[in-house]
């Protein structure tokens, strides 16, 4: 594992030594050809999001090692450059700048929360970097420099709520989330969807937000219980992120709320998060993802075996964002082969249309809006911390960057192919809105 990973401090010493040793321009060119391809990893290894993100750092390191064992790319080895933004949103921007300016990485795989992604967005656009973002998010964005391999709302939140209505018969909805841009925007979309498409009344929608790392859930869970006593079938739609999920589910069990009473469907709880708690009382609660470890395919079993071998832990689990990094990494590698270079502009052009296997037996394609095609799966929590898949789409769904349910978004499309090359093209007035990365970062960090 260590051979393909190094710290940023050691890389500066190596760069200095190489520059001093290679004085001639010809020697410098040879050195560049033989230098490793640098892969930046921008995931929190400490702080409230480490419970979710540290595994993603390990996933990318495993993928790099596998690629090197297969001969690397373009005859060059890959090398991971790992930084820890420590669940500190402004620090994500600083670390991204460090990776691009000082380390000169060719690509970055990173981020979990949307506020951390928003913080990084102006940096990767300014410095023309590449970011592969592996987590479900609120949509309402399409950057030329970001590839969104997690789910957009139409690939997770909307199908999940439709399942609750059509298959479970839910009529009241408690939208409970962490207080930042992803839950707030996703819930705005869901509120509009519930009211406009299904006629759900205001009084049948409850909305609550809590800070990152929130631990005292007694009053909120009591409020959810009272909300569910109105005589209508009720469910919780959870966009709670990070380690706050552990005390939330614990308090549900403490107050005797099980899935038969008020089912919870979560968008940020997977196998990794459940590995830290007693799942017995949570059996029957739900999660909506695009992959579960319990998927029954040869590709998935091979991935699980590789992960267990990598970690040395027979109990190691896999989850949806890991699969998203698997897909994104393989798409990037295929684009490098297709372009014959790691040049950012060449990769941005080559990657649109690239198709690679997913782990559920199908394929993922990179669309012109920099989102990918994904199946949608809903699973029930089992007492062993795994999910029993109870529903899935018959085919893959293409990610929609802009929601059809928000007035300011329904007229927008994203297409990064020339001549349009725009992430927010208004089809009504025929104009491109241009980048708003700096403003979005400022707004997200201010929340």
C-alpha positions in Angstrom: 0.0 0.0 0.0 2.7 2.4 0.9 4.5 2.3 -2.4 1.7 4.3 -4.2 1.1 6.8 -1.5 3.1 9.6 0.0 2.7 12.7 2.1 2.8 16.2 0.6 5.9 17.1 2.6 8.0 14.3 1.1 6.8 15.2 -2.4 8.3 18.7 -2.1 11.6 17.3 -1.1 11.5 14.8 -4.0 10.6 17.6 -6.5 13.5 19.7 -5.2 16.0 16.9 -5.5 14.8 16.0 -9.1 15.0 19.6 -10.2 18.6 19.9 -8.9 19.7 16.6 -10.5 18.2 17.2 -13.9 19.8 20.3 -15.3 19.4 19.8 -19.1 16.1 20.3 -20.9 16.3 16.8 -22.5 16.9 15.2 -19.1 13.9 17.2 -17.7 11.7 15.9 -20.5 12.7 12.3 -19.8 12.0 12.9 -16.1 8.5 14.2 -16.9 7.8 11.1 -19.0 8.9 8.8 -16.2 7.3 10.8 -13.3 4.3 9.2 -11.7 0.8 10.5 -12.5 -0.3 12.2 -9.3 -3.7 11.5 -7.9 -4.9 13.9 -5.2 -7.1 12.5 -2.4 -9.2 15.1 -0.6 -11.1 13.3 2.1 -11.5 14.1 5.8 -9.5 11.7 7.9 -10.5 13.5 11.2 -13.5 15.4 12.5 -17.2 14.6 12.2 -17.0 13.4 8.6 -14.2 10.9 9.1 -16.7 8.1 9.8 -17.7 8.3 6.2 -14.8 9.8 4.3 -11.8 7.9 5.6 -13.0 4.8 3.8 -13.1 6.7 0.5 -9.5 7.7 0.9 -8.6 4.0 1.3 -10.8 3.1 -1.7 -8.9 5.4 -4.0 -5.5 4.1 -2.7 -6.7 0.6 -3.5 -7.7 1.5 -7.0 -4.4 3.2 -7.6 -2.5 0.1 -6.4 -4.7 -2.1 -8.7 -4.0 0.2 -11.7 -0.3 0.1 -11.0 -0.3 -3.7 -10.8 -2.0 -3.6 -14.2 0.8 -1.5 -15.7 -0.2 2.0 -14.7 -1.4 4.5 -17.3 0.5 5.6 -20.4 3.4 3.6 -19.1 3.6 5.6 -15.9 2.8 4.6 -12.3 0.2 6.4 -10.3 0.9 8.0 -7.0 -1.6 9.1 -4.3 -1.1 12.4 -2.7 -3.2 12.4 0.5 -4.3 15.5 2.5 -6.6 15.8 5.4 -9.1 18.7 5.3 -10.3 17.5 8.7 -14.1 18.1 8.2 -13.3 21.8 8.0 -15.0 23.3 5.0 -12.7 26.3 4.3 -9.7 24.0 4.8 -11.0 21.9 1.9 -10.4 24.9 -0.4 -6.9 25.4 1.0 -6.0 21.7 0.6 -7.4 21.6 -2.9 -5.2 24.7 -3.8 -2.2 22.9 -2.2 -2.9 19.8 -4.3 -3.1 21.7 -7.6 -0.6 24.5 -7.1 2.1 22.9 -5.0 1.7 19.2 -5.7 0.5 19.6 -9.3 -1.8 16.6 -9.2 -3.4 15.5 -12.4 -6.8 14.8 -10.8 -8.5 15.0 -7.4 -10.9 12.4 -6.0 -12.6 13.9 -2.9 -15.2 15.6 -0.8 -18.4 14.3 0.9 -20.5 17.2 2.0 -21.9 19.7 -0.5 -20.5 22.7 1.5 -17.0 21.2 1.2 -17.6 20.8 -2.6 -18.9 24.3 -2.9 -15.7 25.5 -1.1 -13.5 23.7 -3.6 -15.4 24.6 -6.7 -13.9 28.1 -7.3 -10.4 26.7 -6.7 -10.7 23.9 -9.3 -12.2 26.3 -11.8 -9.5 28.9 -11.3 -6.7 26.4 -11.5 -8.3 24.2 -14.1 -8.2 21.1 -12.0 -10.3 17.9 -12.2 -12.5 16.9 -9.3 -14.4 13.6 -9.1 -17.2 13.9 -6.5 -18.6 10.5 -5.3 -21.5 11.4 -3.1 -25.2 12.0 -3.6 -26.0 15.7 -3.6 -28.7 18.3 -4.2 -28.1 19.0 -7.9 -28.5 22.6 -9.0 -24.9 22.6 -10.3 -22.8 21.6 -13.3 -19.1 22.7 -13.4 -16.8 22.2 -16.3 -14.2 20.9 -13.8 -16.3 18.6 -11.7 -17.6 15.1 -12.5 -20.5 14.1 -10.3 -20.5 10.3 -9.9 -22.9 10.3 -6.9 -26.6 10.6 -7.3 -28.5 13.8 -8.3 -32.0 14.2 -6.7 -33.7 12.4 -9.6 -31.5 9.4 -9.0 -32.2 9.1 -5.2 -34.4 11.5 -3.4 -37.3 11.7 -5.9 -37.5 7.9 -6.5 -37.3 7.3 -2.7 -40.2 9.5 -1.9 -42.2 8.0 -4.8 -41.5 4.6 -3.3 -42.8 5.7 0.1 -46.0 7.0 -1.5 -46.7 4.3 -4.0 -45.4 1.2 -2.3 -45.6 2.0 1.4 -48.6 4.3 1.4 -47.0 7.2 3.3 -49.0 10.4 3.5 -47.0 12.6 6.0 -43.3 13.4 5.7 -40.8 14.5 8.3 -37.8 15.9 6.3 -35.0 15.8 8.8 -31.4 16.8 7.9 -28.1 18.4 8.8 -28.1 22.2 8.5 -26.2 22.9 5.3 -26.7 23.2 1.6 -27.4 19.6 0.6 -30.3 18.9 3.0 -31.8 22.4 2.6 -31.8 22.3 -1.2 -32.9 18.6 -1.5 -35.8 19.3 0.9 -36.9 22.4 -1.2 -37.0 20.1 -4.2 -38.9 17.4 -2.2 -41.4 19.9 -0.8 -42.2 21.2 -4.3 -42.4 17.6 -5.6 -44.7 16.5 -2.8 -47.0 19.5 -3.1 -47.1 19.9 -6.9 -47.0 16.2 -8.0 -48.9 14.5 -5.1 -51.0 17.3 -3.5 -49.4 16.9 0.0 -50.6 19.7 2.3 -48.3 22.0 4.2 -49.4 20.5 7.5 -48.3 17.1 6.4 -44.7 18.1 5.9 -42.4 18.7 8.8 -38.9 20.1 8.3 -36.1 20.1 10.9 -32.4 20.8 10.7 -29.6 20.2 13.2 -25.8 21.1 13.2 -23.1 18.7 12.2 -22.2 16.3 15.0 -25.6 16.8 16.7 -25.9 14.3 19.6 -29.0 15.2 21.7 -32.0 13.9 19.6 -34.5 13.3 22.4 -36.7 16.3 21.8 -36.6 16.1 18.0 -37.4 12.4 18.0 -40.3 13.1 20.4 -41.5 15.8 17.9 -41.3 13.2 15.1 -43.3 10.7 17.2 -46.0 13.3 17.8 -46.1 14.3 14.1 -46.7 10.6 13.4 -49.7 10.4 15.7 -52.1 12.4 13.4 -53.7 9.3 12.0 -51.9 9.3 8.7 -49.0 6.9 7.7 -45.8 8.9 8.4 -42.2 8.5 7.4 -38.9 10.3 8.0 -36.8 11.3 5.0 -33.3 11.7 6.5 -30.5 13.8 5.1 -28.6 13.6 8.3 -24.9 13.4 7.6 -21.8 12.1 9.4 -21.6 10.8 13.0 -24.9 12.5 14.0 -26.6 9.4 12.5 -25.5 7.2 15.4 -27.2 9.0 18.2 -30.3 9.7 16.0 -30.9 6.0 15.3 -30.1 5.2 18.9 -32.8 7.6 20.1 -35.3 6.2 17.7 -34.7 2.8 19.4 -34.8 4.4 22.9 -38.3 5.8 22.2 -39.6 2.6 20.7 -40.0 3.9 17.1 -39.5 1.1 14.7 -40.1 0.8 11.0 -43.6 -0.5 11.4 -44.5 2.7 13.1 -42.6 5.4 11.3 -40.1 4.1 8.7 -37.0 6.2 8.1 -35.5 6.4 4.6 -32.0 7.7 4.7 -29.9 9.2 1.9 -26.6 9.3 3.8 -26.6 6.1 5.8 -24.9 3.0 4.4 -23.1 0.0 5.4 -20.1 2.0 6.8 -22.3 4.1 9.1 -24.3 1.1 10.3 -21.1 -0.8 11.2 -20.8 1.4 14.3 -24.1 0.8 15.9 -26.4 -2.1 17.1 -28.7 -2.5 14.0 -31.1 -4.9 15.7 -33.7 -2.2 16.6 -33.3 -0.6 13.1 -34.4 -3.6 11.1 -36.9 -2.6 8.4 -35.8 1.1 8.2 -34.7 2.0 4.7 -32.0 3.7 2.7 -32.0 4.8 -0.9 -28.7 4.4 -2.8 -27.4 3.3 -6.2 -25.4 0.4 -4.8 -25.5 -1.9 -1.8 -22.9 -4.4 -0.7 -25.6 -7.1 -1.0 -25.9 -6.7 -4.8 -25.7 -10.1 -6.2 -23.2 -9.9 -9.2 -19.8 -11.3 -9.9 -18.4 -7.8 -10.3 -19.5 -6.9 -6.8 -18.1 -10.1 -5.3 -14.8 -9.4 -6.9 -14.8 -5.8 -5.6 -15.7 -7.0 -2.0 -12.9 -9.7 -2.1 -10.4 -7.1 -3.3 -11.5 -4.7 -0.5 -11.2 -7.4 2.2 -7.8 -8.3 0.9 -6.7 -4.7 0.9 -7.9 -3.9 4.4 -7.0 -7.3 5.9 -10.4 -7.2 7.7 -12.8 -10.0 7.0 -15.6 -7.8 8.4 -14.9 -4.8 6.1 -17.9 -3.4 4.3 -18.4 -1.7 1.0 -20.9 1.1 0.3 -22.3 3.4 -2.4 -19.7 6.2 -2.4 -17.0 3.6 -2.7 -18.7 2.3 -5.9 -19.0 5.9 -7.1 -15.2 6.3 -6.7 -14.7 2.9 -8.5 -16.8 4.2 -11.4 -15.2 7.6 -11.5 -11.7 6.3 -11.2 -12.2 3.9 -14.1 -13.9 6.6 -16.2 -10.9 8.9 -15.6 -8.4 6.1 -16.5 -10.3 5.3 -19.6 -10.4 9.0 -20.6 -6.6 9.2 -20.0 -6.1 6.2 -22.3 -8.5 7.6 -24.9 -6.8 11.1 -24.9 -3.3 9.7 -24.6 -2.5 12.3 -22.0 -3.4 13.5 -18.5 -3.9 17.1 -19.8 -7.0 18.4 -18.1 -8.6 20.0 -21.2 -8.1 16.8 -23.2 -9.6 14.7 -20.4 -12.7 16.9 -20.2 -13.3 16.4 -23.9 -12.5 12.7 -23.9 -14.5 11.6 -20.9 -18.0 12.5 -22.2 -19.6 9.3 -23.5 -17.1 7.1 -21.7 -18.9 3.9 -20.4 -17.5 1.6 -17.7 -19.0 -1.3 -15.7 -20.8 -0.5 -12.4 -20.9 -3.1 -9.6 -24.6 -4.0 -10.0 -24.2 -5.8 -13.3 -24.7 -2.8 -15.7 -22.8 0.1 -17.0 -22.3 3.8 -16.1 -22.0 6.4 -18.8 -20.6 10.0 -18.4 -23.2 12.4 -19.8 -22.6 15.8 -21.3 -23.8 17.5 -18.1 -20.9 15.7 -16.2 -23.3 13.4 -14.3 -23.6 9.7 -14.9 -26.2 7.0 -15.4 -27.1 5.0 -12.3 -29.7 2.5 -11.2 -31.7 3.4 -8.1 -32.0 0.9 -5.3 -33.9 0.9 -2.0 -32.8 -1.4 0.8 -34.1 -2.4 4.2 -31.7 -2.6 7.1 -31.0 -6.1 8.3 -29.8 -7.1 11.8 -26.3 -7.8 10.4 -25.9 -4.3 9.2 -26.5 -5.1 5.5 -29.4 -4.1 3.3 -32.1 -6.3 1.7 -32.9 -4.7 -1.7 -36.7 -4.3 -1.8 -37.0 -2.1 -4.9 -35.0 -0.9 -7.9 -35.4 0.8 -11.2 -35.7 -1.4 -14.2 -32.8 0.4 -15.9 -30.3 3.1 -15.2 -31.3 6.8 -14.7 -29.4 9.7 -16.2 -28.4 12.3 -13.6 -30.2 15.7 -14.0 -28.1 18.7 -12.9 -31.1 21.0 -12.7 -34.4 20.1 -11.0 -37.7 20.1 -12.8 -39.4 21.1 -9.6 -37.8 24.4 -8.8 -38.9 27.5 -10.8 -35.4 28.9 -11.3 -34.0 25.5 -12.5 -36.6 23.9 -14.7 -35.5 26.0 -17.7 -31.8 25.2 -17.3 -29.8 22.4 -19.0 -26.1 21.6 -18.8 -24.0 20.4 -21.8 -20.2 20.7 -21.8 -19.8 19.8 -25.4 -18.8 22.5 -27.9 -20.3 24.7 -29.1 -22.7 25.1 -26.1 -20.0 24.3 -23.4 -22.3 25.6 -20.6 -23.4 24.3 -17.2 -26.5 26.5 -16.9 -27.9 27.2 -20.3 -31.4 28.8 -20.2 -33.5 27.2 -23.0 -36.1 30.0 -22.8 -33.9 33.0 -23.4 -31.1 31.1 -25.1 -28.3 32.3 -22.8 -25.6 30.8 -20.7 -25.5 31.9 -17.1 -21.7 31.3 -16.7 -19.9 30.3 -13.6 -21.2 31.3 -10.2 -18.7 29.2 -8.2 -17.3 32.0 -6.1 -20.8 33.2 -5.1 -22.0 29.7 -4.3 -19.0 29.0 -2.2 -19.5 32.2 -0.2 -23.2 31.4 0.4 -22.6 27.8 1.3 -19.8 28.7 3.8 -22.0 31.4 5.4 -24.9 29.0 6.2 
